[in-house]
Amino acid sequence: MEKKIAVVMGGPGLLHNASLRSGQSVFKTLRAGNYNAVPVTIDARGYWLIGEKDMGPFSEPEAILALERAGVGLVFNALHSDGALQHLLANAGIPFTGSEALSVALASNRSLTYRSLVEHGFVVPTFEVVQKYEWARRSTEAVRAALAKVGVPLLVKSSRRASEPGVRIMSVSDANYTPLHQALDHVFRFDREAILQHFVSGRAISVSVLERYGRAAALDPVPYDPTLHISGVAAQLKLPEPVAKLAQDTALRTHVLFRSSGYSRSDMIWGHDSKLYVTNVDTEPELTEESLLPRAAFAAGIRYPKLLDMIVESALV
């Protein structure tokens, strides 16, 4: 393929290394498939290093100019971001894979994601948002109010998607708020907003959506570990057919709601109460060969190089 493709990876934040793994896997596969691919790494400070010889570091405006001068016709996005990259590329007129800035920004914020899902009729675990300023003023009162709504057991998460997995709190009593205080203190070290979410017991599943020629299709559900976001099981998840169909329909609906492009992934829990809870919508899922979306594609007969072909094609339609 003659069009030069810049594979952008890294970036500031806790998912820097995860993005590097995706980006390096994508770059090596595209290069092996005779694409004219070039790696672009954004370091933890936000500076860009371009090419295998790491030209730079460049600021964002300098990097965009360097990409244009190098004749880059497409950016393959392997970041886990808040939409800033998409906004930058759109303003520069450089096509990119995946969703637009607004879609990514919405999905990268858990509180906005959950509120949007609830407003449109999806089932999500009971949750409460705790602000850092509120926590600083009256931590005990904030904990009591949140627990009254959410109950136990619960998860404590950063509102930002690019953060560590939730901390499971099995029990909290009026006499001992210490575990919850510690979990919130940890979140507020790197975010201004925390999510307290009721822990739903059940079967954790992930459903990926792929687009081809502008048409979206949901792949079969695969199991995953909700604390790691990585499946340890190679085979497809055996769910009752009506549940699998509901999960696929739900993933397609979230794909449309978030105005996702090219691909997306929705994580869910089929609860022991026979309800399907949406726990995460990801417009920038990991793309190593072992990640959830590629594994689901492989189960559908789409090998990793072909999956990347489809993602590139969807960005150029």
Contacts in CASP RR format, 6 or more apart in sequence:
PFRMAT RR
TARGET T0000
AUTHOR 0000-0000-0000
METHOD contacts of the structure
MODEL  1
MEKKIAVVMGGPGLLHNASLRSGQSVFKTLRAGNYNAVPVTIDARGYWLI
GEKDMGPFSEPEAILALERAGVGLVFNALHSDGALQHLLANAGIPFTGSE
ALSVALASNRSLTYRSLVEHGFVVPTFEVVQKYEWARRSTEAVRAALAKV
GVPLLVKSSRRASEPGVRIMSVSDANYTPLHQALDHVFRFDREAILQHFV
SGRAISVSVLERYGRAAALDPVPYDPTLHISGVAAQLKLPEPVAKLAQDT
ALRTHVLFRSSGYSRSDMIWGHDSKLYVTNVDTEPELTEESLLPRAAFAA
GIRYPKLLDMIVESALV
1 34 0 8 1.000
1 35 0 8 1.000
1 36 0 8 1.000
1 312 0 8 1.000
2 36 0 8 1.000
3 36 0 8 1.000
3 73 0 8 1.000
3 74 0 8 1.000
3 316 0 8 1.000
4 36 0 8 1.000
4 37 0 8 1.000
4 38 0 8 1.000
4 70 0 8 1.000
4 71 0 8 1.000
4 72 0 8 1.000
4 73 0 8 1.000
4 74 0 8 1.000
5 30 0 8 1.000
5 35 0 8 1.000
5 36 0 8 1.000
5 37 0 8 1.000
5 38 0 8 1.000
5 72 0 8 1.000
5 73 0 8 1.000
5 74 0 8 1.000
5 75 0 8 1.000
5 76 0 8 1.000
5 312 0 8 1.000
6 37 0 8 1.000
6 38 0 8 1.000
6 39 0 8 1.000
6 40 0 8 1.000
6 50 0 8 1.000
6 67 0 8 1.000
6 70 0 8 1.000
6 72 0 8 1.000
6 73 0 8 1.000
6 74 0 8 1.000
6 75 0 8 1.000
6 76 0 8 1.000
7 23 0 8 1.000
7 26 0 8 1.000
7 27 0 8 1.000
7 30 0 8 1.000
7 37 0 8 1.000
7 38 0 8 1.000
7 39 0 8 1.000
7 40 0 8 1.000
7 75 0 8 1.000
7 76 0 8 1.000
7 78 0 8 1.000
8 23 0 8 1.000
8 40 0 8 1.000
8 42 0 8 1.000
8 75 0 8 1.000
8 76 0 8 1.000
8 77 0 8 1.000
8 78 0 8 1.000
8 79 0 8 1.000
8 85 0 8 1.000
9 19 0 8 1.000
9 20 0 8 1.000
9 22 0 8 1.000
9 23 0 8 1.000
9 24 0 8 1.000
9 26 0 8 1.000
9 27 0 8 1.000
9 39 0 8 1.000
9 40 0 8 1.000
9 41 0 8 1.000
9 42 0 8 1.000
9 78 0 8 1.000
9 79 0 8 1.000
10 16 0 8 1.000
10 17 0 8 1.000
10 19 0 8 1.000
10 20 0 8 1.000
10 23 0 8 1.000
10 41 0 8 1.000
10 42 0 8 1.000
10 43 0 8 1.000
10 78 0 8 1.000
10 79 0 8 1.000
11 19 0 8 1.000
11 42 0 8 1.000
11 43 0 8 1.000
11 44 0 8 1.000
11 46 0 8 1.000
11 79 0 8 1.000
11 81 0 8 1.000
12 42 0 8 1.000
12 44 0 8 1.000
12 45 0 8 1.000
12 46 0 8 1.000
13 44 0 8 1.000
13 162 0 8 1.000
14 162 0 8 1.000
14 163 0 8 1.000
14 164 0 8 1.000
14 190 0 8 1.000
15 80 0 8 1.000
15 162 0 8 1.000
16 44 0 8 1.000
18 80 0 8 1.000
18 286 0 8 1.000
19 78 0 8 1.000
19 79 0 8 1.000
19 80 0 8 1.000
20 41 0 8 1.000
21 286 0 8 1.000
21 288 0 8 1.000
22 78 0 8 1.000
22 286 0 8 1.000
22 287 0 8 1.000
22 288 0 8 1.000
22 291 0 8 1.000
23 39 0 8 1.000
23 76 0 8 1.000
23 78 0 8 1.000
23 287 0 8 1.000
24 39 0 8 1.000
25 287 0 8 1.000
25 288 0 8 1.000
25 289 0 8 1.000
26 76 0 8 1.000
26 78 0 8 1.000
26 287 0 8 1.000
26 308 0 8 1.000
27 37 0 8 1.000
27 39 0 8 1.000
29 289 0 8 1.000
29 304 0 8 1.000
29 305 0 8 1.000
29 308 0 8 1.000
30 37 0 8 1.000
30 76 0 8 1.000
30 308 0 8 1.000
30 312 0 8 1.000
31 37 0 8 1.000
32 305 0 8 1.000
33 305 0 8 1.000
35 312 0 8 1.000
37 76 0 8 1.000
38 50 0 8 1.000
38 51 0 8 1.000
38 52 0 8 1.000
38 70 0 8 1.000
38 72 0 8 1.000
39 51 0 8 1.000
39 52 0 8 1.000
40 48 0 8 1.000
40 49 0 8 1.000
40 50 0 8 1.000
40 51 0 8 1.000
40 63 0 8 1.000
40 67 0 8 1.000
40 75 0 8 1.000
41 48 0 8 1.000
41 49 0 8 1.000
41 54 0 8 1.000
42 48 0 8 1.000
42 49 0 8 1.000
42 79 0 8 1.000
43 49 0 8 1.000
43 57 0 8 1.000
46 60 0 8 1.000
47 56 0 8 1.000
47 57 0 8 1.000
47 58 0 8 1.000
47 59 0 8 1.000
48 56 0 8 1.000
48 57 0 8 1.000
48 58 0 8 1.000
48 59 0 8 1.000
48 60 0 8 1.000
48 62 0 8 1.000
48 63 0 8 1.000
48 66 0 8 1.000
49 55 0 8 1.000
49 56 0 8 1.000
49 57 0 8 1.000
49 58 0 8 1.000
50 56 0 8 1.000
50 58 0 8 1.000
50 63 0 8 1.000
50 66 0 8 1.000
50 67 0 8 1.000
50 70 0 8 1.000
55 66 0 8 1.000
58 66 0 8 1.000
60 88 0 8 1.000
64 88 0 8 1.000
64 89 0 8 1.000
64 92 0 8 1.000
64 94 0 8 1.000
67 75 0 8 1.000
67 92 0 8 1.000
67 94 0 8 1.000
68 92 0 8 1.000
68 94 0 8 1.000
72 94 0 8 1.000
73 94 0 8 1.000
73 95 0 8 1.000
74 94 0 8 1.000
74 95 0 8 1.000
74 96 0 8 1.000
74 97 0 8 1.000
74 312 0 8 1.000
74 315 0 8 1.000
74 316 0 8 1.000
75 85 0 8 1.000
75 89 0 8 1.000
75 94 0 8 1.000
75 95 0 8 1.000
75 96 0 8 1.000
75 97 0 8 1.000
76 96 0 8 1.000
76 97 0 8 1.000
76 308 0 8 1.000
76 311 0 8 1.000
76 312 0 8 1.000
76 315 0 8 1.000
77 85 0 8 1.000
77 86 0 8 1.000
77 96 0 8 1.000
77 97 0 8 1.000
77 98 0 8 1.000
77 284 0 8 1.000
78 287 0 8 1.000
79 85 0 8 1.000
79 284 0 8 1.000
80 108 0 8 1.000
80 161 0 8 1.000
80 162 0 8 1.000
80 284 0 8 1.000
80 286 0 8 1.000
81 104 0 8 1.000
81 108 0 8 1.000
81 162 0 8 1.000
81 284 0 8 1.000
82 104 0 8 1.000
82 105 0 8 1.000
82 108 0 8 1.000
82 109 0 8 1.000
82 160 0 8 1.000
82 162 0 8 1.000
83 101 0 8 1.000
83 102 0 8 1.000
83 104 0 8 1.000
83 105 0 8 1.000
83 108 0 8 1.000
84 101 0 8 1.000
85 96 0 8 1.000
86 96 0 8 1.000
86 99 0 8 1.000
86 100 0 8 1.000
86 101 0 8 1.000
86 104 0 8 1.000
87 101 0 8 1.000
89 95 0 8 1.000
89 96 0 8 1.000
90 96 0 8 1.000
90 100 0 8 1.000
90 101 0 8 1.000
95 315 0 8 1.000
95 316 0 8 1.000
96 315 0 8 1.000
97 262 0 8 1.000
97 311 0 8 1.000
97 312 0 8 1.000
97 314 0 8 1.000
97 315 0 8 1.000
98 260 0 8 1.000
98 261 0 8 1.000
98 262 0 8 1.000
98 263 0 8 1.000
98 283 0 8 1.000
98 284 0 8 1.000
98 311 0 8 1.000
98 314 0 8 1.000
98 315 0 8 1.000
99 107 0 8 1.000
99 258 0 8 1.000
99 259 0 8 1.000
99 260 0 8 1.000
99 261 0 8 1.000
99 262 0 8 1.000
99 264 0 8 1.000
99 283 0 8 1.000
99 284 0 8 1.000
100 259 0 8 1.000
100 261 0 8 1.000
102 259 0 8 1.000
103 258 0 8 1.000
103 259 0 8 1.000
103 260 0 8 1.000
103 261 0 8 1.000
103 283 0 8 1.000
104 283 0 8 1.000
104 284 0 8 1.000
106 112 0 8 1.000
106 113 0 8 1.000
106 116 0 8 1.000
106 258 0 8 1.000
107 113 0 8 1.000
107 161 0 8 1.000
107 258 0 8 1.000
107 260 0 8 1.000
107 264 0 8 1.000
107 281 0 8 1.000
107 282 0 8 1.000
107 283 0 8 1.000
107 284 0 8 1.000
108 160 0 8 1.000
108 161 0 8 1.000
108 162 0 8 1.000
108 283 0 8 1.000
108 284 0 8 1.000
109 159 0 8 1.000
109 160 0 8 1.000
109 161 0 8 1.000
110 157 0 8 1.000
110 158 0 8 1.000
110 159 0 8 1.000
110 160 0 8 1.000
110 161 0 8 1.000
110 195 0 8 1.000
110 280 0 8 1.000
111 129 0 8 1.000
111 159 0 8 1.000
111 193 0 8 1.000
111 195 0 8 1.000
113 280 0 8 1.000
113 281 0 8 1.000
114 124 0 8 1.000
114 127 0 8 1.000
114 195 0 8 1.000
116 257 0 8 1.000
116 258 0 8 1.000
117 124 0 8 1.000
117 254 0 8 1.000
117 257 0 8 1.000
117 278 0 8 1.000
117 281 0 8 1.000
118 124 0 8 1.000
120 253 0 8 1.000
120 257 0 8 1.000
122 250 0 8 1.000
122 253 0 8 1.000
122 254 0 8 1.000
122 278 0 8 1.000
123 275 0 8 1.000
123 276 0 8 1.000
123 277 0 8 1.000
123 278 0 8 1.000
124 277 0 8 1.000
124 278 0 8 1.000
124 279 0 8 1.000
125 197 0 8 1.000
125 198 0 8 1.000
125 199 0 8 1.000
125 200 0 8 1.000
125 269 0 8 1.000
125 277 0 8 1.000
125 279 0 8 1.000
126 149 0 8 1.000
126 150 0 8 1.000
126 151 0 8 1.000
126 197 0 8 1.000
126 198 0 8 1.000
127 150 0 8 1.000
127 195 0 8 1.000
127 196 0 8 1.000
127 197 0 8 1.000
127 198 0 8 1.000
128 145 0 8 1.000
128 146 0 8 1.000
128 149 0 8 1.000
128 150 0 8 1.000
128 195 0 8 1.000
128 196 0 8 1.000
129 159 0 8 1.000
129 193 0 8 1.000
129 194 0 8 1.000
129 195 0 8 1.000
129 196 0 8 1.000
130 142 0 8 1.000
130 146 0 8 1.000
130 184 0 8 1.000
130 193 0 8 1.000
130 194 0 8 1.000
130 195 0 8 1.000
130 196 0 8 1.000
131 192 0 8 1.000
131 193 0 8 1.000
132 188 0 8 1.000
132 191 0 8 1.000
132 192 0 8 1.000
132 193 0 8 1.000
132 194 0 8 1.000
133 192 0 8 1.000
134 142 0 8 1.000
135 142 0 8 1.000
135 184 0 8 1.000
135 188 0 8 1.000
135 194 0 8 1.000
139 181 0 8 1.000
139 184 0 8 1.000
140 177 0 8 1.000
143 172 0 8 1.000
143 177 0 8 1.000
143 180 0 8 1.000
143 181 0 8 1.000
143 184 0 8 1.000
144 174 0 8 1.000
146 196 0 8 1.000
147 154 0 8 1.000
147 172 0 8 1.000
147 180 0 8 1.000
147 196 0 8 1.000
150 196 0 8 1.000
150 197 0 8 1.000
150 198 0 8 1.000
151 198 0 8 1.000
152 169 0 8 1.000
152 170 0 8 1.000
152 171 0 8 1.000
152 172 0 8 1.000
152 199 0 8 1.000
153 168 0 8 1.000
153 169 0 8 1.000
153 170 0 8 1.000
153 171 0 8 1.000
153 198 0 8 1.000
153 199 0 8 1.000
154 168 0 8 1.000
154 169 0 8 1.000
154 172 0 8 1.000
154 196 0 8 1.000
154 197 0 8 1.000
154 198 0 8 1.000
154 199 0 8 1.000
155 166 0 8 1.000
155 167 0 8 1.000
155 168 0 8 1.000
155 169 0 8 1.000
155 195 0 8 1.000
155 196 0 8 1.000
155 197 0 8 1.000
155 198 0 8 1.000
155 199 0 8 1.000
156 166 0 8 1.000
156 167 0 8 1.000
156 169 0 8 1.000
156 180 0 8 1.000
156 183 0 8 1.000
156 184 0 8 1.000
156 186 0 8 1.000
156 187 0 8 1.000
156 194 0 8 1.000
156 195 0 8 1.000
156 196 0 8 1.000
156 197 0 8 1.000
157 163 0 8 1.000
157 165 0 8 1.000
157 166 0 8 1.000
157 167 0 8 1.000
157 187 0 8 1.000
157 194 0 8 1.000
157 195 0 8 1.000
157 197 0 8 1.000
158 164 0 8 1.000
158 187 0 8 1.000
158 190 0 8 1.000
158 191 0 8 1.000
158 193 0 8 1.000
158 194 0 8 1.000
158 195 0 8 1.000
159 191 0 8 1.000
159 192 0 8 1.000
159 193 0 8 1.000
159 194 0 8 1.000
159 195 0 8 1.000
160 191 0 8 1.000
160 193 0 8 1.000
161 280 0 8 1.000
161 282 0 8 1.000
163 187 0 8 1.000
163 190 0 8 1.000
163 191 0 8 1.000
165 226 0 8 1.000
165 227 0 8 1.000
165 228 0 8 1.000
165 229 0 8 1.000
166 227 0 8 1.000
167 183 0 8 1.000
167 186 0 8 1.000
168 199 0 8 1.000
168 227 0 8 1.000
169 179 0 8 1.000
169 180 0 8 1.000
169 183 0 8 1.000
172 179 0 8 1.000
172 180 0 8 1.000
184 194 0 8 1.000
187 194 0 8 1.000
188 194 0 8 1.000
197 279 0 8 1.000
200 269 0 8 1.000
200 271 0 8 1.000
200 277 0 8 1.000
200 279 0 8 1.000
201 271 0 8 1.000
201 272 0 8 1.000
202 269 0 8 1.000
202 270 0 8 1.000
202 271 0 8 1.000
202 272 0 8 1.000
203 223 0 8 1.000
203 237 0 8 1.000
203 239 0 8 1.000
203 269 0 8 1.000
203 270 0 8 1.000
203 271 0 8 1.000
204 223 0 8 1.000
204 224 0 8 1.000
204 225 0 8 1.000
204 226 0 8 1.000
204 267 0 8 1.000
204 268 0 8 1.000
204 269 0 8 1.000
204 279 0 8 1.000
205 221 0 8 1.000
205 222 0 8 1.000
205 223 0 8 1.000
205 224 0 8 1.000
205 237 0 8 1.000
205 239 0 8 1.000
205 247 0 8 1.000
205 267 0 8 1.000
205 268 0 8 1.000
205 269 0 8 1.000
205 270 0 8 1.000
206 221 0 8 1.000
206 222 0 8 1.000
206 223 0 8 1.000
206 224 0 8 1.000
206 231 0 8 1.000
206 265 0 8 1.000
206 266 0 8 1.000
206 267 0 8 1.000
206 268 0 8 1.000
206 292 0 8 1.000
206 296 0 8 1.000
207 218 0 8 1.000
207 219 0 8 1.000
207 220 0 8 1.000
207 221 0 8 1.000
207 222 0 8 1.000
207 247 0 8 1.000
207 248 0 8 1.000
207 250 0 8 1.000
207 251 0 8 1.000
207 265 0 8 1.000
207 266 0 8 1.000
207 268 0 8 1.000
207 296 0 8 1.000
208 218 0 8 1.000
208 219 0 8 1.000
208 222 0 8 1.000
208 251 0 8 1.000
208 263 0 8 1.000
208 264 0 8 1.000
208 265 0 8 1.000
208 285 0 8 1.000
208 292 0 8 1.000
208 293 0 8 1.000
208 296 0 8 1.000
208 297 0 8 1.000
209 216 0 8 1.000
209 217 0 8 1.000
209 218 0 8 1.000
209 219 0 8 1.000
209 251 0 8 1.000
209 252 0 8 1.000
209 255 0 8 1.000
209 260 0 8 1.000
209 263 0 8 1.000
209 264 0 8 1.000
209 265 0 8 1.000
209 266 0 8 1.000
210 216 0 8 1.000
210 217 0 8 1.000
210 219 0 8 1.000
210 262 0 8 1.000
210 263 0 8 1.000
210 297 0 8 1.000
210 302 0 8 1.000
210 307 0 8 1.000
210 310 0 8 1.000
211 217 0 8 1.000
211 261 0 8 1.000
211 262 0 8 1.000
211 263 0 8 1.000
211 310 0 8 1.000
211 314 0 8 1.000
212 310 0 8 1.000
212 313 0 8 1.000
212 314 0 8 1.000
213 317 0 8 1.000
214 314 0 8 1.000
214 317 0 8 1.000
216 252 0 8 1.000
216 255 0 8 1.000
216 256 0 8 1.000
216 262 0 8 1.000
217 252 0 8 1.000
218 247 0 8 1.000
218 248 0 8 1.000
218 249 0 8 1.000
218 251 0 8 1.000
218 252 0 8 1.000
218 255 0 8 1.000
219 248 0 8 1.000
219 293 0 8 1.000
219 296 0 8 1.000
219 297 0 8 1.000
219 299 0 8 1.000
219 300 0 8 1.000
220 236 0 8 1.000
220 237 0 8 1.000
220 244 0 8 1.000
220 248 0 8 1.000
220 296 0 8 1.000
220 299 0 8 1.000
220 300 0 8 1.000
221 236 0 8 1.000
221 237 0 8 1.000
221 239 0 8 1.000
221 244 0 8 1.000
221 247 0 8 1.000
221 248 0 8 1.000
221 296 0 8 1.000
222 231 0 8 1.000
222 233 0 8 1.000
222 236 0 8 1.000
222 237 0 8 1.000
222 292 0 8 1.000
222 295 0 8 1.000
222 296 0 8 1.000
222 299 0 8 1.000
223 231 0 8 1.000
223 232 0 8 1.000
223 233 0 8 1.000
223 237 0 8 1.000
224 230 0 8 1.000
224 231 0 8 1.000
224 232 0 8 1.000
224 267 0 8 1.000
224 292 0 8 1.000
225 231 0 8 1.000
225 232 0 8 1.000
226 267 0 8 1.000
226 269 0 8 1.000
226 279 0 8 1.000
229 267 0 8 1.000
229 286 0 8 1.000
229 292 0 8 1.000
230 290 0 8 1.000
230 291 0 8 1.000
230 292 0 8 1.000
231 292 0 8 1.000
231 295 0 8 1.000
234 295 0 8 1.000
235 299 0 8 1.000
236 299 0 8 1.000
237 244 0 8 1.000
239 247 0 8 1.000
239 270 0 8 1.000
243 270 0 8 1.000
243 276 0 8 1.000
246 276 0 8 1.000
247 268 0 8 1.000
247 270 0 8 1.000
247 276 0 8 1.000
250 266 0 8 1.000
250 268 0 8 1.000
250 276 0 8 1.000
250 278 0 8 1.000
251 264 0 8 1.000
251 265 0 8 1.000
251 266 0 8 1.000
251 268 0 8 1.000
254 260 0 8 1.000
254 264 0 8 1.000
254 266 0 8 1.000
254 278 0 8 1.000
254 281 0 8 1.000
255 264 0 8 1.000
255 266 0 8 1.000
258 264 0 8 1.000
258 281 0 8 1.000
258 283 0 8 1.000
260 283 0 8 1.000
261 314 0 8 1.000
261 315 0 8 1.000
262 311 0 8 1.000
262 314 0 8 1.000
262 315 0 8 1.000
263 285 0 8 1.000
263 293 0 8 1.000
263 311 0 8 1.000
263 314 0 8 1.000
264 281 0 8 1.000
264 282 0 8 1.000
264 283 0 8 1.000
264 285 0 8 1.000
265 280 0 8 1.000
265 281 0 8 1.000
265 282 0 8 1.000
265 285 0 8 1.000
265 292 0 8 1.000
265 293 0 8 1.000
266 278 0 8 1.000
266 280 0 8 1.000
266 281 0 8 1.000
266 282 0 8 1.000
267 278 0 8 1.000
267 279 0 8 1.000
267 280 0 8 1.000
267 281 0 8 1.000
267 282 0 8 1.000
268 276 0 8 1.000
268 277 0 8 1.000
268 278 0 8 1.000
268 279 0 8 1.000
269 276 0 8 1.000
269 277 0 8 1.000
269 279 0 8 1.000
270 276 0 8 1.000
271 277 0 8 1.000
285 291 0 8 1.000
285 292 0 8 1.000
285 293 0 8 1.000
286 292 0 8 1.000
286 293 0 8 1.000
287 293 0 8 1.000
287 294 0 8 1.000
287 308 0 8 1.000
288 294 0 8 1.000
289 304 0 8 1.000
293 307 0 8 1.000
294 304 0 8 1.000
294 307 0 8 1.000
297 303 0 8 1.000
297 304 0 8 1.000
297 306 0 8 1.000
297 307 0 8 1.000
298 304 0 8 1.000
302 310 0 8 1.000
END
